[in-house]
Amino acid sequence: MSQKKIRIGMIGSRFAADFHADCYRRDPRVELVAVAGRDEKRLRAYAEKWKVPHTCTDHKELLKRKDIDVVALCSPNNTHAPMVQDAAQAGKHVICEKPLATNLADAEAAIKACAQAKVKLFYAEDWCFAPALLRVEEAVREGAVGEVLYVKAKECHNGTHSPYAKNKDTCGGGCLIHLGIHPIGWALHFLGRNGQNPCVEVIGKANFGGKDNYVHKENGGEDFALGILKFKDGQHAFIEGNYITVGGMDDQVEIYGTQGRISVDLTFGSPVSVYSRPGYSYALEKADNTLGWTRPAVDEFYNLGYVKELEHFFDCLREDRQPAWGVSGAAGLACVRIVEALYRSNKERKTVELTG
């Protein structure tokens, strides 16, 4: 791609579309040209907030635009795979938010469509670019903990507000596919060694949704999920995603090696402490209030990896190269395969081996 600005078409106008736009605004190489969304009121508000010149309510109209190079999918989970295929057929590169699809067959079809159209598919796993985790990778490469044996990783909070995430059909499940997919994606990136050390076996345990949930009885999908992943070279990862954790989003990683250990607090690791009697506007994603002592996030989007992740995608477009494995279509497919196997393990109450 030439050195002109990379022109982006956004599909979706809710939370993920907001942090995408915030990251684009930081990068002088890119321009958000148009946005598509089904809710006209929300669409107009989004376009006004981020100064997007063009809007439409049909994503296929957006894909017809000649002034768009790449499409960012920030839409409900079940729309990701078909929209990836639509974008590929229109000759557009694609940035797809997690998950790549809600089932393995759709994920495979999405990757095939991009390969046939010869467009790039970027799988947006932000943890692969979180500064704290990049520093951890550097320390591990230097031998800080010896041989890595085991990792624990989780993303948890008190529940989603999205009606699409609460609906099992549009989400593809519950907190496992909606939250747990982040630690799964990072474990594949960290332990998987560019796909050369794949996950070969899983054990899953989760609530079954609805009345079986601990707290969110109205959700079709589970509100609590755990997974054990075994990799080809013998390492294990313990994964957690839940909607029962109060007090704000809790993202943590632990690494255990033969010569040491590392702990990372991605969301509660702020260097700022505030004591407030009346409270203030915002401290942390999913925090209920800001009363008393709080640790307000400092540049949350940067620290969770979104900014560097998207910079990497734009570098790949300008330099005509493929993305790092952890944020490739192949990694997105591997995540869906693991999630599907964990759900099967939970349903059948047995260990599930992975092939392919």
Secondary structure, DSSP 4 states (H G I P E B T S, - for coil): --SSPEEEEEE--SHHHHHHHHHHHH-TTEEEEEEE-S-HHHHHHHHHHHT-SEEES-HHHHHT-TT-SEEEE-S-GGGHHHHHHHHHHTT-EEEEESPS-SSHHHHHHHHHHHHHHT--EEEE-GGGG-HHHHHHHHHHHTTTTSSEEEEEEEEE-S----HHHHSHHHHSSSHIIIIIHHHHHHHHHHHSTTTTS-EEEEEEEE--SGGGSSS-TT-SS-SEEEEEEEETTS-EEEEEEES---SS-EEEEEEEESS-EEEEESSS--S--EEESS--S-SSTT-S---EEE---SSHHHHTTHHHHHHHHHHHHHHT-PPPGGGBHHHHHHHHHHHHHHHHHHHHTS-EE---
